[in-house]
Amino acid sequence: MNAEHPPRRSRRVFPAMPKYFEHEGARAAAIATVSCFVFFGVVSALVFTSPNWPKLRDQFFNWDDFKKSAPDVVDGFWLNLELFFWAMLLIPIVALLVAVMRSLRGPAFFPLRLLAIVYTDLFRGIPLFLLIVLLGFGLPALDLTGVPNGVKFWGIAALTLSYAAYTAEIYRSGIDAVPESQRASARALGLTQGQAMRHAILPQAIRNVVPALMNTVVSLQKDVALISVLGIRDAVREAQIYTSRTFNYTSYVVATLLFLAISIPLTRFVDWYTARDRAQRSQSLV
């Protein structure tokens, strides 16, 4: 055999992969479309052919009651958005403070760490509904000097205390995920513990937990409706008032649609941001 001219290796011929995947993608899309039509068609047939569907439709999907109740429910929904806005401003501040307190090192900071642990354990253990009732109906009776007694204030306080406890743990997970070498390097440069936390640890930690924080925003937007138990005339309370007057539940459907109009775009935005963040991290690792 001639060493100068080694035998050529047989080249394996593969099918055209792009065309194959295009074919498979079109086939999968067709199957998904047909299965959706079949599923929702069966569900619709079961619902609309039910003997009690006309009664349910009149009680929950009455167009006349929809138009009559919508103005008051929409006005109440603006109050929900106001409460959501103030809670969104306060929760990250309180949560970050608690997370930093719990992440401090050294025996001198033990009281602060203990206070942070007690706070997170306490307010994560109390259901939000009970916390709203306890704060909204209990503390105003004390008539504390300099403390507002309005239900809006205590409703926002309950949301802030509860959600800040969960958010603080999200922050803390991000702080713990930062490599210890980052903290050691900052201290080696002469930074104090507070400066290292501010300039080296927290910027990385917050970036790591942004997708998880945005999911809490979606949950908060829905839980704002629980404040209606205090008698505040938000969207849910206005729907309840209309129902008690007419014995028709269409007003609750109006309130549901308003909350969905906010929560669904928020959810899609969170999914988009999470996917983008995951893609950026993947590219940075390449």
C-alpha positions as a Markdown table, in Angstrom:
| # | Residue | x | y | z |
|---|---|---|---|---|
| 1 | Met | 0.0 | 0.0 | 0.0 |
| 2 | Asn | 1.4 | 3.4 | -0.9 |
| 3 | Ala | 2.1 | 5.3 | 2.2 |
| 4 | Glu | 2.1 | 8.6 | 0.3 |
| 5 | His | -1.4 | 8.2 | -0.7 |
| 6 | Pro | -3.5 | 6.7 | 2.2 |
| 7 | Pro | -6.9 | 5.3 | 1.3 |
| 8 | Arg | -9.7 | 7.7 | 1.5 |
| 9 | Arg | -12.2 | 7.1 | 4.2 |
| 10 | Ser | -15.8 | 6.6 | 3.1 |
| 11 | Arg | -17.8 | 9.7 | 3.8 |
| 12 | Arg | -21.2 | 9.1 | 5.3 |
| 13 | Val | -24.0 | 10.9 | 3.6 |
| 14 | Phe | -26.6 | 12.4 | 5.9 |
| 15 | Pro | -30.1 | 13.6 | 4.8 |
| 16 | Ala | -30.8 | 17.2 | 4.6 |
| 17 | Met | -31.2 | 18.0 | 8.3 |
| 18 | Pro | -32.9 | 21.5 | 8.0 |
| 19 | Lys | -35.6 | 20.1 | 5.7 |
| 20 | Tyr | -36.1 | 17.2 | 8.1 |
| 21 | Phe | -36.5 | 19.5 | 11.1 |
| 22 | Glu | -38.8 | 21.8 | 9.1 |
| 23 | His | -41.0 | 18.9 | 8.3 |
| 24 | Glu | -41.1 | 17.7 | 11.9 |
| 25 | Gly | -41.8 | 21.2 | 13.2 |
| 26 | Ala | -44.8 | 21.6 | 10.8 |
| 27 | Arg | -46.1 | 18.1 | 11.8 |
| 28 | Ala | -45.8 | 18.9 | 15.5 |
| 29 | Ala | -47.6 | 22.3 | 15.0 |
| 30 | Ala | -50.4 | 20.5 | 13.1 |
| 31 | Ile | -50.8 | 17.9 | 15.8 |
| 32 | Ala | -50.8 | 20.6 | 18.5 |
| 33 | Thr | -53.5 | 22.6 | 16.7 |
| 34 | Val | -55.7 | 19.7 | 16.1 |
| 35 | Ser | -55.4 | 18.5 | 19.7 |
| 36 | Cys | -56.3 | 21.9 | 21.0 |
| 37 | Phe | -59.4 | 22.1 | 18.8 |
| 38 | Val | -60.5 | 18.6 | 20.0 |
| 39 | Phe | -59.8 | 19.3 | 23.7 |
| 40 | Phe | -61.6 | 22.7 | 23.8 |
| 41 | Gly | -64.3 | 21.4 | 21.6 |
| 42 | Val | -65.1 | 18.5 | 23.9 |
| 43 | Val | -65.0 | 20.8 | 27.0 |
| 44 | Ser | -67.2 | 23.4 | 25.3 |
| 45 | Ala | -69.7 | 20.7 | 24.3 |
| 46 | Leu | -69.9 | 19.4 | 27.8 |
| 47 | Val | -70.4 | 22.8 | 29.3 |
| 48 | Phe | -72.9 | 24.3 | 26.8 |
| 49 | Thr | -75.0 | 21.1 | 26.6 |
| 50 | Ser | -75.3 | 20.9 | 30.4 |
| 51 | Pro | -79.0 | 21.3 | 31.5 |
| 52 | Asn | -77.9 | 23.9 | 34.1 |
| 53 | Trp | -75.8 | 26.0 | 31.7 |
| 54 | Pro | -78.6 | 28.6 | 31.1 |
| 55 | Lys | -78.9 | 29.2 | 34.9 |
| 56 | Leu | -75.1 | 29.5 | 35.3 |
| 57 | Arg | -74.9 | 31.9 | 32.3 |
| 58 | Asp | -77.5 | 34.2 | 33.8 |
| 59 | Gln | -75.8 | 34.2 | 37.2 |
| 60 | Phe | -72.2 | 34.7 | 36.1 |
| 61 | Phe | -72.3 | 35.9 | 32.5 |
| 62 | Asn | -75.2 | 38.3 | 32.3 |
| 63 | Trp | -74.4 | 41.1 | 29.9 |
| 64 | Asp | -76.8 | 43.6 | 31.5 |
| 65 | Asp | -75.3 | 43.0 | 34.9 |
| 66 | Phe | -71.9 | 43.2 | 33.4 |
| 67 | Lys | -72.6 | 46.7 | 32.1 |
| 68 | Lys | -74.2 | 47.8 | 35.3 |
| 69 | Ser | -71.5 | 46.6 | 37.7 |
| 70 | Ala | -68.5 | 47.4 | 35.6 |
| 71 | Pro | -68.2 | 51.2 | 36.5 |
| 72 | Asp | -68.0 | 50.7 | 40.2 |
| 73 | Val | -65.8 | 47.6 | 40.0 |
| 74 | Val | -63.4 | 49.5 | 37.7 |
| 75 | Asp | -63.3 | 52.4 | 40.1 |
| 76 | Gly | -62.5 | 50.0 | 42.9 |
| 77 | Phe | -59.7 | 48.4 | 40.8 |
| 78 | Trp | -57.9 | 51.7 | 40.7 |
| 79 | Leu | -57.6 | 51.4 | 44.5 |
| 80 | Asn | -56.1 | 47.9 | 44.0 |
| 81 | Leu | -53.5 | 49.3 | 41.7 |
| 82 | Glu | -52.7 | 52.1 | 44.2 |
| 83 | Leu | -52.2 | 49.6 | 47.0 |
| 84 | Phe | -50.1 | 47.4 | 44.7 |
| 85 | Phe | -47.9 | 50.4 | 43.8 |
| 86 | Trp | -47.1 | 51.4 | 47.4 |
| 87 | Ala | -46.5 | 47.8 | 48.4 |
| 88 | Met | -44.1 | 47.3 | 45.5 |
| 89 | Leu | -42.1 | 50.3 | 46.6 |
| 90 | Leu | -41.8 | 49.2 | 50.3 |
| 91 | Ile | -41.3 | 45.5 | 49.9 |
| 92 | Pro | -37.9 | 45.5 | 48.2 |
| 93 | Ile | -36.5 | 48.1 | 50.7 |
| 94 | Val | -37.6 | 46.1 | 53.8 |
| 95 | Ala | -36.6 | 42.8 | 52.3 |
| 96 | Leu | -33.2 | 44.0 | 51.4 |
| 97 | Leu | -32.6 | 45.4 | 54.8 |
| 98 | Val | -33.6 | 42.1 | 56.5 |
| 99 | Ala | -31.5 | 40.0 | 54.1 |
| 100 | Val | -28.4 | 42.2 | 54.8 |
| 101 | Met | -29.0 | 42.0 | 58.5 |
| 102 | Arg | -29.1 | 38.2 | 58.3 |
| 103 | Ser | -26.0 | 38.0 | 56.1 |
| 104 | Leu | -23.8 | 40.0 | 58.4 |
| 105 | Arg | -20.8 | 38.1 | 59.8 |
| 106 | Gly | -19.3 | 38.2 | 63.3 |
| 107 | Pro | -20.6 | 37.9 | 66.9 |
| 108 | Ala | -21.2 | 41.6 | 67.2 |
| 109 | Phe | -24.0 | 41.4 | 64.7 |
| 110 | Phe | -25.7 | 38.4 | 66.3 |
| 111 | Pro | -28.7 | 40.5 | 67.6 |
| 112 | Leu | -29.4 | 41.8 | 64.1 |
| 113 | Arg | -29.2 | 38.3 | 62.7 |
| 114 | Leu | -31.5 | 37.0 | 65.4 |
| 115 | Leu | -34.0 | 39.8 | 64.7 |
| 116 | Ala | -33.9 | 39.0 | 61.0 |
| 117 | Ile | -34.5 | 35.3 | 61.6 |
| 118 | Val | -37.4 | 36.0 | 64.0 |
| 119 | Tyr | -39.0 | 38.3 | 61.5 |
| 120 | Thr | -38.8 | 35.9 | 58.6 |
| 121 | Asp | -40.0 | 33.0 | 60.6 |
| 122 | Leu | -42.9 | 34.9 | 62.1 |
| 123 | Phe | -44.3 | 36.6 | 59.0 |
| 124 | Arg | -43.7 | 33.6 | 56.7 |
| 125 | Gly | -45.6 | 31.5 | 59.2 |
| 126 | Ile | -48.7 | 33.7 | 59.4 |
| 127 | Pro | -51.2 | 33.4 | 56.5 |
| 128 | Leu | -51.5 | 36.7 | 54.7 |
| 129 | Phe | -55.3 | 36.7 | 55.2 |
| 130 | Leu | -54.9 | 36.4 | 58.9 |
| 131 | Leu | -52.2 | 39.0 | 59.0 |
| 132 | Ile | -54.4 | 41.5 | 57.2 |
| 133 | Val | -57.3 | 40.8 | 59.7 |
| 134 | Leu | -55.0 | 41.1 | 62.7 |
| 135 | Leu | -53.4 | 44.3 | 61.7 |
| 136 | Gly | -56.4 | 45.9 | 60.0 |
| 137 | Phe | -58.8 | 45.3 | 62.9 |
| 138 | Gly | -56.5 | 45.0 | 65.9 |
| 139 | Leu | -53.8 | 47.7 | 65.8 |
| 140 | Pro | -56.1 | 50.6 | 64.9 |
| 141 | Ala | -57.9 | 49.9 | 68.2 |
| 142 | Leu | -54.7 | 50.9 | 70.1 |
| 143 | Asp | -54.9 | 54.4 | 68.7 |
| 144 | Leu | -51.2 | 54.7 | 68.7 |
| 145 | Thr | -49.8 | 58.3 | 68.6 |
| 146 | Gly | -48.5 | 59.2 | 65.2 |
| 147 | Val | -49.6 | 56.0 | 63.5 |
| 148 | Pro | -52.4 | 56.2 | 60.9 |
| 149 | Asn | -55.6 | 54.2 | 61.7 |
| 150 | Gly | -56.8 | 53.9 | 58.1 |
| 151 | Val | -57.4 | 50.5 | 56.6 |
| 152 | Lys | -55.3 | 51.4 | 53.5 |
| 153 | Phe | -52.3 | 52.0 | 55.7 |
| 154 | Trp | -52.6 | 48.7 | 57.6 |
| 155 | Gly | -53.5 | 46.8 | 54.4 |
| 156 | Ile | -50.3 | 48.0 | 52.8 |
| 157 | Ala | -48.4 | 47.3 | 56.0 |
| 158 | Ala | -49.7 | 43.7 | 56.1 |
| 159 | Leu | -48.7 | 43.1 | 52.4 |
| 160 | Thr | -45.3 | 44.6 | 53.0 |
| 161 | Leu | -44.5 | 42.6 | 56.2 |
| 162 | Ser | -45.6 | 39.3 | 54.7 |
| 163 | Tyr | -44.0 | 39.7 | 51.2 |
| 164 | Ala | -40.9 | 41.2 | 52.6 |
| 165 | Ala | -40.2 | 38.1 | 54.7 |
| 166 | Tyr | -40.4 | 35.9 | 51.5 |
| 167 | Thr | -38.4 | 38.4 | 49.4 |
| 168 | Ala | -35.7 | 38.7 | 52.1 |
| 169 | Glu | -35.1 | 34.9 | 51.7 |
| 170 | Ile | -34.8 | 35.3 | 48.0 |
| 171 | Tyr | -32.3 | 38.1 | 48.4 |
| 172 | Arg | -30.4 | 36.0 | 51.0 |
| 173 | Ser | -30.2 | 33.1 | 48.5 |
| 174 | Gly | -28.7 | 35.4 | 46.0 |
| 175 | Ile | -26.2 | 36.7 | 48.6 |
| 176 | Asp | -25.2 | 33.1 | 49.6 |
| 177 | Ala | -24.8 | 32.2 | 45.9 |
| 178 | Val | -22.0 | 34.8 | 45.4 |
| 179 | Pro | -18.7 | 33.0 | 45.7 |
| 180 | Glu | -16.9 | 33.5 | 49.0 |
| 181 | Ser | -13.8 | 34.6 | 47.1 |
| 182 | Gln | -15.7 | 37.8 | 46.1 |
| 183 | Arg | -16.1 | 38.7 | 49.8 |
| 184 | Ala | -12.5 | 37.8 | 50.6 |
| 185 | Ser | -11.2 | 39.8 | 47.7 |
| 186 | Ala | -13.2 | 42.9 | 48.8 |
| 187 | Arg | -11.9 | 42.6 | 52.3 |
| 188 | Ala | -8.4 | 42.2 | 51.0 |
| 189 | Leu | -8.7 | 45.5 | 49.2 |
| 190 | Gly | -9.4 | 47.1 | 52.5 |
| 191 | Leu | -13.2 | 47.4 | 52.3 |
| 192 | Thr | -15.2 | 47.1 | 55.4 |
| 193 | Gln | -18.0 | 44.5 | 55.7 |
| 194 | Gly | -20.6 | 47.0 | 54.8 |
| 195 | Gln | -18.7 | 48.4 | 51.9 |
| 196 | Ala | -18.0 | 44.8 | 50.6 |
| 197 | Met | -21.7 | 44.0 | 50.8 |
| 198 | Arg | -22.7 | 47.2 | 49.1 |
| 199 | His | -20.1 | 47.3 | 46.2 |
| 200 | Ala | -19.2 | 43.6 | 45.7 |
| 201 | Ile | -21.9 | 41.3 | 47.0 |
| 202 | Leu | -25.3 | 42.9 | 46.5 |
| 203 | Pro | -24.9 | 43.9 | 42.8 |
| 204 | Gln | -24.2 | 40.3 | 41.9 |
| 205 | Ala | -26.8 | 38.9 | 44.3 |
| 206 | Ile | -29.6 | 41.1 | 43.1 |
| 207 | Arg | -28.8 | 40.2 | 39.4 |
| 208 | Asn | -29.0 | 36.5 | 40.3 |
| 209 | Val | -32.5 | 36.7 | 41.9 |
| 210 | Val | -34.3 | 39.2 | 39.6 |
| 211 | Pro | -36.4 | 36.5 | 37.8 |
| 212 | Ala | -37.5 | 35.1 | 41.2 |
| 213 | Leu | -38.3 | 38.6 | 42.4 |
| 214 | Met | -40.5 | 39.3 | 39.4 |
| 215 | Asn | -42.5 | 36.2 | 40.1 |
| 216 | Thr | -43.4 | 37.7 | 43.5 |
| 217 | Val | -44.7 | 40.7 | 41.7 |
| 218 | Val | -47.3 | 38.6 | 39.9 |
| 219 | Ser | -48.4 | 37.0 | 43.2 |
| 220 | Leu | -48.6 | 40.4 | 44.9 |
| 221 | Gln | -50.8 | 41.8 | 42.2 |
| 222 | Lys | -53.4 | 39.1 | 43.0 |
| 223 | Asp | -53.1 | 39.1 | 46.8 |
| 224 | Val | -53.9 | 42.8 | 46.9 |
| 225 | Ala | -57.5 | 41.7 | 46.6 |
| 226 | Leu | -57.4 | 40.2 | 50.1 |
| 227 | Ile | -57.5 | 43.7 | 51.6 |
| 228 | Ser | -61.2 | 43.8 | 50.7 |
| 229 | Val | -61.8 | 41.9 | 54.0 |
| 230 | Leu | -61.1 | 45.1 | 55.8 |
| 231 | Gly | -64.1 | 46.7 | 54.1 |
| 232 | Ile | -62.1 | 48.9 | 51.8 |
| 233 | Arg | -64.0 | 49.5 | 48.6 |
| 234 | Asp | -61.7 | 47.9 | 46.1 |
| 235 | Ala | -62.8 | 45.9 | 43.0 |
| 236 | Val | -63.6 | 42.8 | 45.0 |
| 237 | Arg | -65.6 | 44.7 | 47.6 |
| 238 | Glu | -67.5 | 46.6 | 44.9 |
| 239 | Ala | -68.3 | 43.3 | 43.2 |
| 240 | Gln | -69.5 | 41.9 | 46.6 |
| 241 | Ile | -71.7 | 44.9 | 47.2 |
| 242 | Tyr | -73.4 | 44.5 | 43.7 |
| 243 | Thr | -73.9 | 40.8 | 44.3 |
| 244 | Ser | -75.5 | 41.3 | 47.7 |
| 245 | Arg | -77.9 | 43.8 | 46.1 |
| 246 | Thr | -78.8 | 41.8 | 43.0 |
| 247 | Phe | -78.0 | 38.2 | 43.9 |
| 248 | Asn | -76.0 | 38.0 | 40.6 |
| 249 | Tyr | -72.4 | 37.1 | 40.4 |
| 250 | Thr | -71.4 | 38.7 | 37.1 |
| 251 | Ser | -69.7 | 41.5 | 39.0 |
| 252 | Tyr | -67.1 | 39.0 | 40.3 |
| 253 | Val | -66.4 | 38.1 | 36.7 |
| 254 | Val | -65.8 | 41.8 | 35.9 |
| 255 | Ala | -63.3 | 41.9 | 38.8 |
| 256 | Thr | -61.6 | 38.7 | 37.6 |
| 257 | Leu | -61.1 | 40.1 | 34.1 |
| 258 | Leu | -59.5 | 43.2 | 35.5 |
| 259 | Phe | -57.0 | 41.2 | 37.5 |
| 260 | Leu | -56.3 | 39.0 | 34.5 |
| 261 | Ala | -55.7 | 42.0 | 32.4 |
| 262 | Ile | -52.8 | 42.9 | 34.7 |
| 263 | Ser | -51.5 | 39.5 | 35.8 |
| 264 | Ile | -51.3 | 37.8 | 32.3 |
| 265 | Pro | -49.1 | 40.5 | 30.7 |
| 266 | Leu | -46.9 | 40.5 | 33.9 |
| 267 | Thr | -46.6 | 36.7 | 33.7 |
| 268 | Arg | -45.6 | 36.8 | 30.0 |
| 269 | Phe | -43.1 | 39.6 | 30.7 |
| 270 | Val | -41.6 | 37.5 | 33.5 |
| 271 | Asp | -41.3 | 34.5 | 31.2 |
| 272 | Trp | -39.6 | 36.6 | 28.5 |
| 273 | Tyr | -37.2 | 38.2 | 31.0 |
| 274 | Thr | -36.3 | 34.8 | 32.5 |
| 275 | Ala | -35.6 | 33.3 | 29.1 |
| 276 | Arg | -33.5 | 36.3 | 28.1 |
| 277 | Asp | -31.5 | 36.2 | 31.3 |
| 278 | Arg | -30.9 | 32.4 | 30.9 |
| 279 | Ala | -29.7 | 33.0 | 27.3 |
| 280 | Gln | -27.4 | 35.7 | 28.4 |
| 281 | Arg | -25.9 | 33.5 | 31.1 |
| 282 | Ser | -25.4 | 30.7 | 28.6 |
| 283 | Gln | -23.6 | 33.0 | 26.2 |
| 284 | Ser | -21.4 | 34.3 | 29.0 |
| 285 | Leu | -20.3 | 30.8 | 29.9 |
| 286 | Val | -19.3 | 30.0 | 26.3 |
